[in-house]
Amino acid sequence: MEAISCGTEPVDSTSTSSLCLSEEAIRFDPASAVSRVFFDNANEQLFSIRSGGVTGVVVKGPNEDRSCSFTMDDKGEILSVKLCPDQSVMAIQRSRKSVEFMNSPQFPEWNRGEYSQACKAKSASIIGFAWTGFGTDIIFVTDQSVEFYEVQPARKCLRYIKLYSMQVNWFIYQPITNYLLVSSGILGNVLHPIYFSGQGMCTRHSKFEVDLPVVPKPPKLCLLDRDVSLCRIYGKSRVVVLRHKGNTSSSRSGAAEIVVYTIDGATPPRKTNILKLEVSGRFAINLIDNLIIVHHQSSKTSQIFDIGLEGHQETNIVYHSPIVAPEVIGCKGDFELYSANWVVFQPNIIIDAKIGLLWRLTLNPERLSHLIRPAERLIDFLLLRKNCQKIILQSMKRIVAEETPLKTIATIMGKIAHIERISEKLVSEVFEPLSDEVDKSYLFGVFVEHIRTKDTICDNLRDAMVANLVDQNKFYQLHQFLQYHILGDSKPIACQLLDLAPRYTPAQQLALDMLYRLGSTHEETIETLLNNGKVISALKVVQAQGNQDTVSARKFLEAAKQTNDPSIFYSVYRFFVQRNITLRNSALFPKGEMCQQYVAHYKTLFGDCLEMLAAERNEV
């Protein structure tokens, strides 16, 4: 695929738009008297064909494997050309009676010679053809029937599979849905869905009739293929129909609308959604991430619809308005936007055949997140988008920073509760950054609304809640949350409570009770405290147990030294010096306790210990 940047000194309007043309465009020879351009929507391949003696064909696809160029004999005007999914066979239509086939040179085991297949009925005319996407199965659509074949390139022939007889005006095939949609009837509004489920397999579903705003007299074809799209939206196949209401005295009643029919198995498709456009004129439709994008040429704007969001419901039909005000497509480069030469293909292809450029339309959900209101609707929208977790967290930070009412916060927390590890992400991306920016009492209310939606509370959320209450000096409320096990138990919180004991006396007992509930023995409790650098708290536990005469001085002195806090080491050292005096009437450590290095460390930090000097003199 050849890609070009959109201009050497590009005019950049992408930063201010939610919809943008891709920064790189695919260039091809513009359509002219000697060059014709075809686009195969199934394979997303663009064919540029130059005629004159020898026909040159340049194929540009989404990657190098689907791009190639070759020449072939000029046998007349080409009406349509498409490669099968594995690129092994090219089908070329030059007449309304047959389709020609040519094996790819990439498969040398097959002779490259051409072969053809005529339609079954001699009086029929082939409107077009489409590869089904399953092997080398192909559909011929004539004005009298739908013919289903399998191309056998090794034998250079086609195997007939099935035929459906019906009068045909036009057809659409969309391999994403695996549906062929055939129009019949004088008005063109009787549509026949045919579903392809695998190689050699298809099923004809019940036909349905599209409502027309006005029936012309005398009757004539008024529903055209350009006004109908086949899409897959939120996991279901949909028929999207643009309905022009015509000119009336009321501009509002004369506005166009889009009707969405949902295909649900073998039952007739039903009208489920109507999109209110509020304008009339020429339109084109793209689909991005389950969003229906409607381009309006005269106003040069695009409307964005999301049928996954709640709308106004009447008699089983949901009416939708655009999720934001009409947007202007952004583009890096000086190109005419919404040109009359634009041709739009599903899901997000825009081609300007006159200047020879193909773009993909892209969506900027981050910018949309600043435009959609209210907050509950914004979160609903983002939850329906792909790869938007980061934007959800950014939006949550904005919502909390604005001190949105807690009733709204409660609703939002219920919506996002299913996101994997959401509590940890909220703490790191929302709560901690805002801890000094929003009212702490309000922030604690946000915590509470979040934990209402969770069966368990993660450690860092629990820590954040405890820290929040401590910062507010709301010790009684903290006591209640812990006593009634709302926050649950954890060793880090127990350590926090032990540190809190000088300011709130009951905290020490709360911590000890918590450690015991966690299944810790006295020894394990002390080890936990030492491992967390809570040496003073560990000594308090030892004193509470009455074991201060038997614990290892070396263990506590080493833990105190590891904290790199001289004040802690001083307190622990003095504790054991006093213990030595009480037990042995001497400040000296027994040689068996191997504490000489800690005595030396104390001297380095604080100089000689007077009790030690006195004890040493007495020994001498």
C-alpha positions in Angstrom: 0.0 0.0 0.0 1.3 3.4 -0.9 0.7 6.0 1.8 1.3 9.7 1.7 1.3 12.4 4.3 -1.5 14.9 3.9 0.5 17.9 2.7 4.0 19.1 3.3 2.9 22.1 5.5 -0.3 20.6 6.7 -3.2 22.6 8.0 -4.0 20.7 11.2 -7.7 20.8 12.3 -7.5 17.3 13.9 -6.9 18.6 17.5 -10.3 20.4 17.5 -12.4 17.7 16.0 -13.8 14.4 17.3 -13.7 13.0 13.7 -10.6 13.1 11.6 -9.3 11.8 8.3 -6.4 9.5 8.8 -3.0 11.3 8.8 -1.8 9.1 5.9 -3.9 8.7 2.8 -3.6 6.1 0.1 -2.8 7.7 -3.3 -4.0 6.3 -6.6 -4.4 7.5 -10.2 -7.5 9.7 -10.3 -10.5 8.6 -12.4 -10.2 10.0 -16.0 -11.0 9.1 -19.6 -8.2 6.5 -19.6 -8.3 5.4 -15.9 -11.1 3.8 -14.0 -11.2 3.2 -10.3 -13.0 0.4 -8.5 -13.2 -0.3 -4.7 -13.9 -3.8 -3.3 -15.4 -3.1 0.1 -15.1 -6.8 1.2 -11.3 -6.9 0.9 -10.8 -3.1 1.2 -8.9 -3.2 -2.1 -8.8 -0.3 -4.6 -8.3 -1.2 -8.3 -6.9 1.5 -10.6 -7.2 0.3 -14.2 -5.6 2.1 -17.2 -6.8 1.0 -20.6 -5.3 1.5 -24.1 -3.9 -1.6 -25.9 -2.8 -3.3 -22.8 -4.7 -2.9 -19.5 -2.6 -2.0 -16.5 -4.0 -2.9 -13.1 -2.8 -1.5 -9.8 -4.3 -3.0 -6.7 -3.8 -1.3 -3.3 -5.0 -3.0 -0.2 -4.7 -2.5 3.6 -1.3 -4.2 3.6 1.4 -5.3 1.2 0.0 -8.8 1.0 -3.1 -7.4 -0.6 -1.4 -5.0 -3.0 0.0 -5.9 -6.4 0.1 -4.7 -10.0 0.0 -6.6 -13.3 -1.1 -6.2 -17.0 -3.7 -8.1 -19.0 -5.1 -7.9 -22.5 -7.6 -5.1 -23.2 -10.8 -7.0 -24.0 -13.2 -4.1 -23.5 -14.6 -1.9 -20.8 -14.5 -3.4 -17.3 -17.7 -3.0 -15.2 -16.4 -4.6 -12.0 -13.3 -6.4 -10.7 -12.7 -8.2 -7.4 -10.2 -10.6 -5.9 -11.4 -13.6 -3.8 -10.5 -13.5 -0.1 -7.3 -15.5 -0.4 -6.3 -13.5 -3.5 -6.0 -16.7 -5.6 -8.7 -15.7 -8.3 -9.7 -12.5 -9.8 -13.2 -12.0 -11.1 -13.8 -9.5 -13.9 -17.2 -8.4 -15.3 -17.1 -6.9 -18.8 -20.6 -7.7 -19.9 -24.1 -8.1 -18.4 -24.2 -11.8 -19.4 -21.1 -13.4 -17.9 -18.2 -13.0 -15.5 -14.6 -13.9 -16.4 -12.0 -15.4 -14.0 -8.3 -15.4 -14.0 -6.1 -17.4 -11.6 -3.4 -15.6 -9.7 0.3 -16.2 -10.8 1.0 -16.6 -7.1 -0.5 -20.1 -7.4 1.7 -21.7 -10.2 0.0 -25.1 -9.8 -3.0 -23.6 -11.5 -2.9 -22.7 -15.1 -3.4 -18.9 -15.4 -5.7 -19.2 -18.4 -9.0 -17.3 -18.2 -12.4 -19.0 -17.9 -15.9 -17.6 -17.6 -19.4 -18.3 -16.3 -22.6 -17.0 -17.9 -25.8 -16.4 -15.9 -28.4 -19.2 -16.0 -31.2 -17.4 -17.7 -30.4 -16.2 -21.2 -32.7 -13.2 -20.9 -31.2 -12.1 -17.6 -28.6 -9.4 -17.1 -25.9 -9.6 -14.4 -26.2 -6.5 -12.1 -23.1 -7.5 -10.2 -21.3 -10.1 -8.2 -19.6 -10.6 -4.8 -17.3 -13.1 -3.2 -19.0 -14.4 0.0 -15.9 -14.5 2.1 -16.0 -18.3 2.4 -13.4 -20.0 0.2 -14.0 -19.2 -3.4 -17.8 -19.1 -3.2 -19.3 -16.3 -5.3 -22.7 -14.8 -5.9 -24.0 -13.6 -9.3 -27.0 -11.2 -8.8 -29.0 -10.8 -12.0 -32.2 -8.8 -12.6 -34.1 -12.1 -12.3 -32.3 -14.1 -9.6 -29.4 -14.7 -7.2 -27.0 -17.4 -8.4 -24.6 -19.1 -6.0 -21.4 -20.8 -7.3 -18.1 -22.2 -6.1 -15.1 -21.3 -8.2 -12.8 -24.2 -8.8 -9.5 -22.6 -10.0 -7.6 -25.9 -10.5 -10.3 -27.1 -12.9 -10.9 -23.6 -14.3 -14.7 -23.9 -13.9 -17.5 -23.0 -11.6 -19.7 -25.5 -9.6 -23.4 -24.4 -9.4 -24.8 -24.5 -5.9 -28.1 -22.7 -5.6 -30.5 -20.2 -7.3 -33.1 -17.9 -5.8 -35.6 -16.6 -8.4 -36.9 -13.0 -7.8 -37.1 -9.7 -9.6 -34.0 -7.6 -8.6 -33.4 -3.9 -8.7 -30.1 -3.7 -6.8 -28.2 -5.6 -4.1 -25.7 -5.0 -1.2 -23.4 -7.6 0.2 -21.5 -7.0 3.4 -19.1 -9.8 4.5 -19.0 -8.4 8.0 -22.6 -9.4 8.4 -22.5 -12.3 5.9 -25.8 -11.0 4.6 -26.8 -10.3 1.0 -29.6 -7.8 0.7 -31.6 -7.8 -2.5 -34.2 -5.1 -3.5 -37.3 -6.0 -5.4 -40.7 -4.5 -6.2 -41.6 -1.5 -8.3 -40.7 0.9 -5.5 -37.6 -1.0 -4.5 -38.6 -1.2 -0.9 -39.1 -4.9 -0.6 -35.8 -6.3 0.7 -34.8 -10.0 0.8 -32.0 -11.0 3.3 -30.0 -14.0 2.3 -27.5 -15.3 5.0 -24.3 -17.1 4.1 -23.2 -19.2 7.1 -20.2 -21.1 5.6 -18.7 -22.5 2.4 -21.5 -23.7 0.1 -24.2 -22.8 2.7 -26.8 -20.0 2.6 -30.3 -19.4 3.9 -33.0 -17.1 2.6 -34.7 -15.2 5.4 -38.1 -13.6 5.4 -38.5 -10.5 3.2 -39.5 -7.2 4.7 -40.8 -3.9 3.5 -39.1 -0.6 4.2 -41.5 2.2 5.0 -41.4 5.1 2.5 -42.3 8.6 3.4 -44.0 9.3 0.1 -45.2 6.9 -2.6 -44.8 8.5 -6.1 -47.6 8.4 -8.6 -47.2 6.6 -10.9 -45.1 4.2 -8.8 -41.4 4.1 -9.6 -38.1 3.0 -8.1 -37.5 5.3 -5.1 -35.5 3.3 -2.6 -31.9 3.2 -4.0 -28.9 1.3 -2.9 -27.1 4.5 -2.1 -29.6 5.1 0.8 -29.2 1.6 2.3 -26.3 0.2 4.3 -25.6 -3.2 5.9 -23.8 -2.9 9.2 -22.9 -4.9 12.3 -23.7 -2.7 15.4 -23.4 -4.0 18.9 -23.1 -7.6 17.7 -26.2 -7.6 15.6 -26.7 -7.2 11.8 -28.6 -4.0 11.0 -30.1 -2.5 7.8 -29.6 1.3 8.0 -31.9 3.2 5.7 -31.8 6.9 4.9 -35.3 8.2 4.6 -35.8 11.5 2.8 -39.1 13.1 3.7 -39.2 15.6 0.9 -39.9 19.4 1.0 -42.7 20.6 3.1 -43.8 23.9 4.6 -42.2 22.8 7.9 -38.4 22.4 7.6 -38.5 20.1 10.6 -41.1 17.7 9.2 -39.2 17.8 5.9 -36.0 16.8 7.6 -34.5 13.4 6.7 -34.1 10.6 9.2 -32.3 7.3 9.4 -34.2 4.1 10.2 -32.4 1.1 11.6 -33.9 -2.4 11.1 -32.4 -5.2 13.2 -32.0 -8.6 11.7 -32.7 -11.2 14.3 -32.3 -14.7 12.9 -34.9 -16.0 10.5 -37.6 -13.7 11.7 -38.4 -10.6 9.5 -36.1 -7.7 10.3 -37.9 -5.2 12.6 -37.7 -1.4 12.9 -35.9 -0.7 16.2 -34.3 2.7 16.0 -34.8 6.1 14.3 -32.1 8.7 14.1 -33.4 12.3 13.9 -31.2 14.3 11.5 -33.2 17.6 11.6 -31.8 18.5 8.2 -32.3 17.5 4.6 -30.1 17.2 1.6 -27.3 14.8 0.5 -26.0 12.4 3.2 -23.4 9.6 3.5 -22.9 7.1 6.3 -19.8 5.6 8.1 -19.6 3.3 11.0 -16.9 3.6 13.7 -16.8 1.6 16.9 -20.6 0.9 16.8 -21.3 4.6 16.2 -23.3 5.7 13.2 -21.6 8.8 11.6 -23.9 10.7 9.2 -22.1 13.2 6.9 -24.2 16.1 5.6 -22.8 17.7 2.4 -24.5 21.1 2.3 -23.7 22.0 5.9 -20.3 20.3 5.7 -20.8 18.7 9.1 -21.1 15.2 10.6 -23.6 13.9 13.2 -22.7 11.1 15.6 -25.3 8.7 16.8 -25.1 5.9 19.4 -28.0 3.5 19.4 -26.5 1.8 22.5 -27.5 4.8 24.6 -30.9 5.4 26.0 -33.3 7.4 23.8 -37.0 8.3 23.6 -39.1 5.2 23.1 -42.4 5.0 21.3 -44.1 1.7 20.4 -40.9 -0.4 20.5 -39.0 2.1 18.5 -36.2 4.1 20.1 -35.7 7.7 18.8 -32.1 9.1 19.0 -30.6 12.5 18.7 -26.9 13.2 18.0 -24.8 12.6 21.1 -23.1 16.0 20.5 -23.5 19.0 18.3 -22.6 18.4 14.6 -18.9 18.1 14.2 -16.6 19.2 11.3 -14.2 16.5 10.1 -10.6 17.4 10.9 -7.8 16.8 8.4 -4.0 17.4 8.2 -3.8 19.0 4.8 -5.5 21.4 2.5 -8.3 19.3 1.0 -11.9 20.0 0.2 -13.9 18.3 2.9 -17.4 16.9 2.2 -16.6 17.2 -1.5 -19.3 16.2 -4.0 -16.6 13.7 -5.3 -16.5 11.8 -2.0 -17.6 8.2 -2.1 -18.1 6.6 1.3 -17.8 2.8 2.0 -18.4 0.8 5.2 -17.2 0.9 7.8 -14.9 4.0 7.7 -13.6 4.5 4.1 -13.8 7.8 2.3 -12.5 8.1 -1.3 -12.1 11.2 -3.4 -11.7 9.7 -6.9 -11.1 13.1 -8.5 -7.9 13.8 -6.6 -7.0 10.1 -6.1 -7.0 9.8 -2.3 -8.4 7.2 0.1 -8.7 8.0 3.8 -10.0 6.2 6.8 -12.2 8.2 9.1 -11.1 8.0 12.7 -12.8 8.8 16.0 -11.3 10.8 18.9 -13.2 9.6 22.0 -11.0 11.6 24.3 -12.3 14.9 22.8 -15.9 13.6 22.8 -15.5 12.9 26.5 -15.3 16.6 27.1 -18.5 17.3 25.1 -21.0 14.7 26.3 -23.2 15.5 29.2 -24.5 14.6 31.8 -21.8 12.6 33.5 -23.9 9.4 33.7 -24.4 9.5 29.9 -20.7 10.1 29.3 -19.8 7.0 31.3 -22.5 5.0 29.5 -20.9 6.2 26.2 -17.4 5.4 27.1 -18.2 1.9 28.5 -19.6 1.0 25.0 -16.3 2.0 23.3 -13.2 -0.1 22.7 -10.0 0.6 24.6 -11.4 3.5 26.5 -10.5 2.5 30.1 -7.9 5.3 30.3 -10.4 7.9 29.1 -13.0 6.5 31.6 -10.5 7.1 34.4 -9.6 10.6 33.1 -13.3 11.4 33.0 -13.8 10.1 36.5 -11.1 12.3 37.7 -12.8 15.3 36.1 -16.2 14.3 37.5 -14.8 13.9 41.1 -12.8 17.1 40.8 -16.0 19.0 39.9 -17.5 17.6 43.2 -20.4 16.1 41.2 -23.3 15.3 43.6 -22.9 12.0 45.4 -26.2 10.7 44.0 -24.7 10.9 40.5 -21.4 9.4 41.7 -23.4 6.5 43.2 -25.0 5.8 39.8 -21.7 6.1 38.0 -19.9 3.8 40.4 -22.5 1.1 39.8 -21.9 1.4 36.0 -18.1 0.9 36.3 -18.1 -1.7 39.1 -17.6 -4.6 36.6 -14.3 -3.2 35.2 -11.4 -5.4 36.2 -9.3 -4.0 39.1 -11.3 -0.8 39.0 -10.7 -0.1 42.7 -6.9 -0.1 42.3 -7.1 2.0 39.2 -9.5 4.6 40.8 -7.1 4.9 43.7 -4.0 5.5 41.6 -5.6 7.6 38.8 -8.3 9.5 40.6 -8.4 9.4 44.4 -4.7 9.9 45.2 -4.1 12.7 42.6 -7.2 14.5 44.0 -6.5 13.9 47.7 -5.2 17.4 48.3 -7.4 19.1 45.7 -11.0 18.3 46.7 -12.8 18.5 50.0 -11.7 15.4 52.0 -15.2 14.9 53.4 -16.6 14.8 49.9 -13.8 12.5 48.7 -14.7 10.1 51.5 -18.3 10.2 50.3 -17.0 9.1 46.9 -15.1 6.2 48.6 -18.3 5.1 50.3 -20.3 5.2 47.1 -17.7 3.1 45.4 -17.4 0.4 48.1 -21.2 0.0 48.0 -20.7 -1.6 44.6 -18.0 -4.0 45.6 -18.1 -7.3 47.5 -14.5 -6.8 48.7 -12.3 -3.8 49.2 -8.8 -3.8 47.8 -5.9 -3.0 50.1 -4.9 0.4 48.5 -8.5 1.6 48.6 -8.8 0.6 52.2 -5.5 2.4 53.0 -6.7 5.5 51.2 -10.0 5.5 53.2 -8.2 5.2 56.5 -5.7 7.9 55.6 -8.6 10.2 54.5 -10.3 9.8 57.9 -7.1 10.2 59.8 -6.4 13.5 57.9 -9.8 14.7 59.0 -9.3 13.5 62.6 -12.5 11.5 62.3 -11.2 8.8 64.6 -14.7 7.8 65.8 -15.9 7.3 62.3 -12.8 5.3 61.5 -13.4 3.2 64.7 -17.0 2.5 63.5 -15.9 1.4 60.0 -13.3 -0.9 61.5 -15.4 -2.3 64.4 -18.3 -3.2 62.1 -15.9 -4.7 59.5 -17.0 -2.3 56.7 -13.4 -1.8 55.6 -12.3 -5.4 56.4 -9.0 -6.4 57.9 -5.4 -6.1 56.6 -1.9 -6.0 58.1 -1.1 -2.6 56.5 -4.1 -1.1 58.2 -3.2 -2.7 61.5 0.2 -1.0 61.3 -1.4 2.3 60.5 -3.6 1.9 63.6 -0.6 1.2 65.8 1.0 4.4 64.5 -2.2 6.2 65.3 -2.3 5.1 68.9 -0.5 8.2 70.3 -3.3 10.4 68.9 -6.2 7.9 69.4 -5.7 5.5 72.3 -8.2 2.8 71.1 -6.3 2.4 67.8 -3.7 0.1 69.3 -6.3 -2.4 70.5 -8.1 -2.1 67.2 -4.9 -3.0 65.5 -4.1 -6.0 67.7 -7.7 -7.3 67.4 -7.4 -7.0 63.6 -4.1 -8.9 63.5 -5.6 -11.7 65.6 -8.6 -11.9 63.3 -6.2 -12.3 60.5 -5.0 -15.4 62.2 -1.7 -14.0 63.5 -0.1 -15.4 66.7 1.7 -13.1 69.1 5.0 -13.9 67.4 3.5 -13.4 63.9 2.1 -10.1 65.0 5.5 -8.9 66.2 7.2 -10.2 63.1 4.6 -8.3 61.0 5.3 -5.1 62.8 9.1 -5.5 62.5 8.9 -6.3 58.8 6.9 -3.1 58.3 9.4 -1.0 60.3 7.0 -0.6 63.2 9.7 -1.4 65.8 8.2 0.8 68.5 4.8 -0.7 68.0 6.3 -4.2 68.2 7.9 -3.3 71.5 4.5 -2.1 72.8 3.0 -5.5 71.8 5.8 -7.2 73.7 5.2 -5.1 76.7 1.4 -5.7 76.5 2.1 -9.5 76.6 4.6 -9.1 79.5 7.4 -10.8 77.4 9.9 -7.9 77.4 12.3 -9.8 79.6 12.7 -12.7 77.1 12.6 -11.2 73.6 15.8 -11.0 71.6 17.5 -7.6 71.8 19.5 -8.3 68.7 16.3 -8.8 66.5 14.8 -5.5 67.6 18.0 -3.6 67.4 18.6 -4.9 63.8 15.1 -3.9 62.8 15.6 -0.4 64.3 18.9 0.0 62.5 17.2 -1.0 59.2 14.7 1.9 59.5 17.6 4.4 59.1 15.8 6.5 61.7 18.2 7.5 64.5 15.3 8.4 66.8 13.8 4.9 66.5 17.2 3.3 67.0 17.8 5.5 70.1 14.5 4.5 71.7 14.9 0.8 71.1 18.5 0.9 72.3 17.6 2.7 75.5 14.7 0.3 76.0 17.1 -2.7 76.1 19.8 -0.9 78.1 17.1 -0.3 80.8 16.1 -4.0 80.5 19.7 -5.0 81.1 19.9 -2.8 84.2 16.6 -4.2 85.5 17.5 -7.8 84.9 21.2 -7.8 85.7 22.0 -4.5 87.4 24.3 -3.8 84.4 23.7 -1.8 81.2 26.0 -4.1 79.3 24.6 -6.6 76.8 25.6 -10.3 77.5 28.1 -11.6 75.0 25.7 -14.3 74.0 23.2 -11.8 72.6 25.9 -10.6 70.1 24.9 -6.9 70.2 28.4 -5.4 70.0 27.8 -4.0 66.5 24.7 -2.1 67.8 26.7 -0.7 70.7 29.2 0.6 68.1 26.4 2.0 66.0 24.9 3.8 68.9 28.3 5.4 69.7 28.6 6.5 66.1 25.2 8.2 66.2 25.1 9.6 69.7 28.5 9.1 71.4 29.1 7.1 74.6 26.2 5.8 76.6 26.7 6.9 80.3 25.2 3.8 81.7 27.5 1.7 79.5 30.6 3.6 80.7 29.6 3.2 84.3 29.0 -0.5 83.8 32.3 -1.0 82.1 34.1 0.8 85.0 32.4 -1.5 87.5 33.5 -4.6 85.6 37.1 -3.4 85.6 
